[in-house]
Amino acid sequence: MAVEQKLFARKATGLVREIGFITAIIIVIANVVGLGWQKRVFQFTGLAPLPENEYIAGITPMTMAFILGGIAILLSILAIAVLTAAMPRSGGGYVVISRILGPFWGFTGAWLEFLSIAWSFGIIAVAVFEGIYLIMGPIAFGIGFTIPVGIPRDVFLFAVGLLLVIAFTIIGVFGVKLTGMLLQVMFWIPAVLTFFVFGLLGQANSTTITDGLARLFPGVTPQQYVDAATNATGTLPSSVVAIQDQAAGVGGYWGAVGTALIGAYFAYIGYAAATFVAGEVKEANRSVPKAVIIATLLIIALYIAVSSVAAGALKGIASVTVAGKEYSLLSAWSYMSHGGSIGAPSLASVGLPDVGLWTTTVAGVAASGIGLGSLNVLLVVFGVFWIANDIPPFILTASRILFAMSFDRVLPGPLSNVNDRFHSPIIAVIATGLVGMLGLATESGVFDSGKSWNPEGNVVLQGTLGSVGGVGITDLADALFFTLFTLSLVILPLRASKRHIFDTAPYKPGGKWGMVGLGVAGVAANLFIDYELLFAPKGDFNLGAVTTFDQLWGLWFVIILAVIGMGIYIVHRRRPGVNYSTIFAQIPPE
């Protein structure tokens, strides 16, 4: 008993409430709006190449996925906002789940969420340079802009990603004030440039896109993309699949939407970022709920708008109909840019510029078409900053999960030590950077079969981490955490032992049963996401098509990570003198 009383005798955590309302909103938007949204509509148009004349009301499956996914995310965030207002502490969902569902579920869910965020830290550090060298650089500086000669691509990407991880980890050590100032700069630059990009997309039409392609890549026309994708000239090798043949396996409009929902969810990950640093937000019980709701609404609107406008910029250009199936530059370029895993021809294999299709690509082509190609360097700034500004929130959120668990003594105590000068849990920040190296490995591909650090293909995890990938694993881990988070709102009003939390909660929409109903809606939304992640056709897991044990390795890997977390919890719980029933009967101090 004395151990727990000593722990909670601390009047404060050592963290300081330095985050204002606007910064809390920015933390959410910056955490969410990063890599995926710049390519999602083209990526999933390529992976699920539905004929364009089968779009419902002209809405692309990806746009519909952003709408449906946005509704699910909004239901989830409303439930989370109510819970966070009741317990505005650093660690966010960990504190909520551990105090309502129990410490075992709190630790297991938060362990997976920590790994999801820290892993994504490394993924995004690599993606910054992937965007520069593979997409934005060639558009701004010419097709010859490539990774330095003589350096294997995977090694280069790992190395430069490592530099970013180290740099941002050091910045995170100096606390939320410096990190927040950096984030403000990194956010407002691309935010302003977003209006410029939308303006360029608005100038895209058959004439400007045709002229822009000709200026960027002399001799290249939209018709060449469509002819290559549909095999109109009959030159595709037998090992690749023409777009109209691949379309047969899409599963219709809603099958394509189901596949796209996977991409939509990854693009929405981070929507509750501010809840993890609630212990450092001013007037958190009021500011955090408002911040996450406002930020979520802005993100949903942005995603729906950009996917609609960007797809509309190419749809109908050089359109052809094959056996009643309509395709245009939108489908053709998307398919050859992002459909390699399902048998599509690569751009290089058909003699077209090896530049993948992203929103920035379309904006750059349109700019060149109207004589503003010299401004395409701004697209590099736009793209890179939107990707890189994910990183400061990753450092803050992941390290605060470790901090909160350590403060409860379910992780080693030093992880909750806060530096008196910088008000930062330095060891937790460093641990986040170290775990981020997992993301560096999976995104750069250094351990993939035949790559620089695995030339013989004999590393046990390489097949899974290269095929299912860190993205699929982090998606599922994140979704499971938020399923538990929202379930907490269902349980809170119904547990007499938690009456004190219910009574002091500042928001009780609809009273006891209104809160239960909101929680049920949030759980249902997350279960829907869980199902899509696991079963959607052409998804990372696609359990409905599994025929062999090794195809389940991605799921087993998530289960293994969860079991490791459970083991850590059990070991710490069995330490002499520790009684978690006392610790978890209270909410941590401010």
Summary of the structure (lengths in Angstrom):
residues: 590
radius of gyration: 24.1
end to end distance: 21.3
largest distance: 80.2
contacts: 2247
relative contact order: 0.21
helix: 71%
strand: 2%
